[in-house]
């Protein structure tokens, strides 16, 4: 069993409109845009990162906004719900705020003893706010949300699968422990994790397979401290039979990827070097940052991208 993984690093999804996506996460949800860059494989498209003040691993939601991308079809073989942590008693504030801003899919319920507010992002994204009584992470409060209600980071994520057995075995190998079950949902947690340390597996044996598009999660990333730990995890996964990519430099972290038995794309990402490697903390997410190989094409890239609000 691995012990290097401490919870989530980031969750990356797709969108159809960069301006709408930016406004939703910075204004409606009050997160900080900590990086404005491009998709490293398709530099005509933004890669936008939202999180806490410094983009702490476990707080960062990222998006590839492909203009006019067809909306995804929910189903199995994907991350069906990305879950954010908020303080106990905050859901009343959030229900009123989201309703006033026209957010759809609002639904209050309780999951594993915690109050939850489910809602949809601009592209039908499956999102939820979950109350926590012991999340001591520091929120970003300059986005218009007071500290007593502001998002602390991720709580975790829910994966929808035809059969959960193989993925449950994988999570156990990654250091997660089974923490209980409610109906068709089984919960796994990382003891002593980074706060974003919950994964729920929902068994939906009769559901259709998901079709990726706007509103779909592209991949979910798990955090390791550094490159040495990442190489240990990579070797262990490959020794177990997984096909894992070589290490890829993403400027703000190093990444490896592999496909899970249920079809979800997993990434293992390093906490180093962080989002302040090329910007002062006070100005994160303001300037367009490009990988070195794209700098010669900056003028052309900037001319193609739409402008975003500050």
C-alpha positions in Angstrom: 0.0 0.0 0.0 1.3 3.5 -0.9 1.6 6.2 1.7 2.8 9.1 -0.4 -0.6 10.3 -1.6 -2.3 12.8 0.8 -5.6 13.6 -1.0 -6.5 15.6 -4.1 -4.2 18.0 -5.9 -6.7 19.5 -8.5 -9.7 18.6 -10.6 -9.7 19.5 -14.3 -12.9 20.0 -16.2 -14.0 21.4 -19.6 -16.2 24.4 -20.4 -17.7 26.0 -23.4 -17.1 29.7 -22.6 -14.0 31.1 -20.9 -15.6 34.4 -19.7 -18.6 32.6 -18.2 -16.4 30.0 -16.5 -14.1 32.7 -15.1 -17.1 34.7 -13.8 -18.7 31.7 -12.2 -15.7 30.6 -10.2 -14.3 34.0 -9.2 -17.6 35.9 -8.7 -20.3 33.4 -7.9 -18.1 31.0 -5.9 -15.6 33.6 -4.7 -12.4 31.6 -5.6 -9.2 33.2 -6.7 -7.9 32.8 -10.2 -4.4 31.7 -9.4 -3.2 31.0 -12.9 -4.1 32.1 -16.5 -2.2 30.0 -19.0 -3.0 27.8 -22.0 -3.7 24.1 -22.6 -0.1 22.8 -23.0 -1.3 20.5 -25.8 -3.6 23.0 -27.5 -2.3 26.6 -26.9 -5.3 28.2 -28.6 -7.3 27.3 -25.5 -7.0 28.7 -22.0 -6.1 26.6 -19.0 -7.6 28.5 -16.0 -6.9 27.6 -12.4 -9.1 28.7 -9.4 -8.4 28.1 -5.7 -7.3 29.7 -2.5 -4.8 32.5 -2.1 -1.8 30.5 -3.4 -3.4 27.6 -5.1 -2.8 25.1 -2.3 -3.0 21.5 -3.5 -6.4 20.3 -2.6 -8.1 23.6 -3.4 -7.6 24.0 -7.2 -10.3 23.6 -9.8 -9.0 24.0 -13.3 -10.7 24.3 -16.7 -10.1 23.9 -20.4 -12.7 26.3 -21.9 -13.1 25.1 -25.6 -15.2 27.7 -27.4 -18.7 26.3 -28.1 -17.8 22.8 -27.0 -20.8 20.5 -27.0 -22.2 19.7 -23.5 -21.1 16.4 -22.0 -23.5 13.6 -21.2 -23.5 12.5 -17.6 -23.0 8.8 -16.9 -20.6 6.2 -15.6 -16.9 6.2 -16.1 -16.4 9.7 -14.8 -16.2 12.0 -11.8 -19.8 12.8 -11.4 -19.5 15.3 -8.5 -16.8 17.6 -7.4 -17.2 18.5 -3.7 -16.1 21.7 -1.9 -15.7 22.1 1.8 -17.5 25.0 3.6 -17.9 25.8 7.3 -20.8 24.3 9.4 -23.9 26.4 9.0 -22.9 28.0 5.7 -25.3 26.3 3.4 -28.1 28.7 4.0 -26.0 31.6 2.8 -24.9 29.6 -0.3 -28.4 28.5 -1.2 -29.6 32.1 -1.2 -26.5 33.3 -3.0 -26.6 30.7 -5.7 -30.4 31.0 -6.2 -30.0 34.8 -6.6 -27.4 34.3 -9.3 -29.6 31.9 -11.2 -27.6 28.8 -10.5 -29.5 25.6 -11.4 -29.8 22.2 -9.8 -29.9 23.4 -6.2 -30.7 20.5 -3.9 -30.1 20.2 -0.2 -29.5 16.8 1.4 -27.3 15.0 3.9 -24.5 12.6 3.0 -22.5 10.5 5.5 -23.8 12.8 8.3 -22.9 16.1 6.7 -25.2 18.6 5.1 -24.7 19.0 1.4 -25.9 21.5 -1.3 -25.7 20.2 -4.8 -25.8 22.5 -7.8 -24.7 22.8 -11.4 -22.0 24.9 -13.0 -22.6 26.9 -16.2 -22.2 23.8 -18.4 -24.2 21.4 -16.1 -21.1 20.6 -14.0 -21.9 18.4 -11.1 -20.8 20.4 -8.0 -21.6 20.3 -4.3 -20.8 22.2 -1.1 -20.4 20.1 2.0 -20.4 21.4 5.5 -17.4 20.5 7.7 -16.9 21.2 11.4 -13.1 20.7 11.5 -11.7 22.1 8.2 -9.1 24.6 9.4 -7.8 25.5 6.0 -7.6 29.2 5.3 -10.1 30.4 2.6 -9.6 33.2 0.0 -11.9 36.0 1.2 -11.1 38.7 -1.3 -13.5 37.3 -3.7 -16.5 38.7 -1.9 -17.3 35.8 0.4 -16.9 36.2 4.2 -14.6 33.8 6.1 -17.5 32.2 7.9 -19.0 30.9 4.6 -16.0 30.9 2.1 -14.9 27.7 0.4 -11.9 26.0 2.1 -10.9 23.8 -0.8 -12.1 20.4 -2.0 -13.7 18.0 0.4 -13.4 15.3 -2.3 -15.1 13.8 -5.3 -17.7 11.2 -6.3 -16.9 8.8 -9.1 -19.8 7.1 -10.9 -19.0 3.5 -12.1 -20.8 0.4 -13.4 -18.8 -1.7 -10.9 -16.9 -0.2 -8.0 -14.8 -3.3 -6.9 -11.7 -2.7 -9.0 -11.5 1.0 -8.3 -12.1 0.3 -4.6 -9.1 -2.0 -4.7 -7.0 0.7 -6.5 -7.9 3.3 -3.9 -6.9 0.9 -1.2 -3.5 0.5 -2.9 -3.2 4.3 -3.1 -3.6 4.6 0.7 -7.4 5.2 1.0 -9.4 3.4 3.6 -13.0 2.4 3.5 -15.0 4.7 5.8 -18.6 3.4 5.3 -21.4 3.1 2.8 -24.8 4.7 2.2 -27.0 2.9 -0.4 -25.0 2.5 -3.6 -22.2 4.9 -2.4 -19.0 3.7 -0.6 -16.7 6.3 1.0 -13.0 6.1 1.1 -10.7 8.5 3.0 -7.0 9.2 3.5 -6.2 9.2 7.2 -4.3 12.4 8.1 -4.8 13.8 4.6 -4.8 17.3 3.2 -8.5 18.1 3.8 -9.4 17.1 0.2 -9.1 13.5 1.1 -12.5 11.9 0.4 -13.4 9.8 -2.6 -17.0 8.4 -3.0 -17.7 5.5 -5.4 -21.2 5.3 -6.6 -22.3 2.0 -8.2 -24.7 2.5 -11.2 -24.7 -0.8 -13.0 -27.6 0.1 -15.4 -26.4 3.7 -16.3 -25.1 4.7 -19.7 -21.5 5.6 -20.2 -20.6 9.3 -19.9 -19.7 11.3 -23.0 -17.2 13.9 -22.3 -17.9 17.5 -23.2 -18.5 20.9 -21.6 -19.3 20.3 -17.9 -17.4 17.0 -17.8 -14.4 16.3 -15.5 -11.4 15.6 -17.8 -9.2 14.1 -15.0 -8.8 14.1 -11.2 -5.3 14.6 -9.7 -3.9 13.3 -6.5 -1.2 15.1 -4.5 2.2 13.9 -3.6 4.9 16.0 -1.9 7.6 16.0 -4.5 9.1 14.3 -7.5 10.8 11.6 -5.5 7.5 10.5 -4.1 5.9 10.7 -7.5 8.5 8.3 -9.0 7.9 5.9 -6.1 4.2 5.9 -6.9 4.8 5.6 -10.6 7.0 2.5 -10.1 4.5 0.9 -7.7 1.6 1.5 -10.1 3.5 0.1 -13.1 4.6 -2.9 -11.0 1.0 -3.6 -10.3 0.2 -3.6 -14.0 -1.0 0.0 -14.7 0.1 1.8 -17.9 1.5 5.1 -16.5 2.8 8.0 -18.6 6.3 9.3 -18.3 6.6 12.3 -16.0 5.4 15.5 -17.7 6.4 19.0 -16.7 3.3 21.2 -16.3 5.4 24.2 -15.1 3.5 24.4 -11.7 3.7 20.7 -10.9 5.0 17.5 -12.5 2.3 15.0 -13.6 1.8 11.4 -14.5 -1.4 9.9 -15.7 -3.1 6.5 -15.9 -6.6 5.2 -16.7 -8.5 3.4 -13.9 -10.5 0.2 -14.3 -13.7 2.2 -14.3 -12.5 4.5 -17.1 -11.7 7.6 -15.0 -8.4 9.3 -15.8 -6.2 9.7 -12.7 -3.2 12.0 -12.4 -0.6 12.0 -9.7 0.7 15.6 -9.3 3.5 17.1 -7.2 3.0 19.9 -4.7 6.2 21.5 -6.0 7.1 24.0 -7.4 3.7 25.7 -7.0 1.8 28.6 -8.7 4.2 31.3 -7.5 7.1 30.0 -9.5 6.5 32.7 -12.2 4.3 35.3 -10.5 4.4 37.1 -7.2 1.7 35.8 -4.8 0.0 39.3 -4.8 -0.5 39.1 -8.6 -1.3 35.4 -9.2 -3.6 34.8 -12.2 -3.3 38.3 -13.6 -0.9 37.9 -16.6 -1.1 35.3 -19.3 1.7 32.8 -18.6 3.0 30.6 -21.3 5.3 27.6 -21.4 8.7 28.5 -22.7 8.1 26.7 -26.0 5.1 28.9 -26.8 6.7 32.3 -25.9 7.8 32.9 -29.5 4.1 32.7 -30.5 2.8 34.9 -27.7 1.3 37.6 -30.0 -0.6 35.1 -32.1 -1.8 33.2 -29.0 -3.0 36.4 -27.2 -4.8 37.6 -30.3 -6.8 34.4 -30.5 -7.8 34.3 -26.8 -10.8 36.2 -25.5 -10.2 38.8 -22.7 -11.2 37.8 -19.2 -12.5 40.1 -16.4 -9.9 40.7 -13.7 
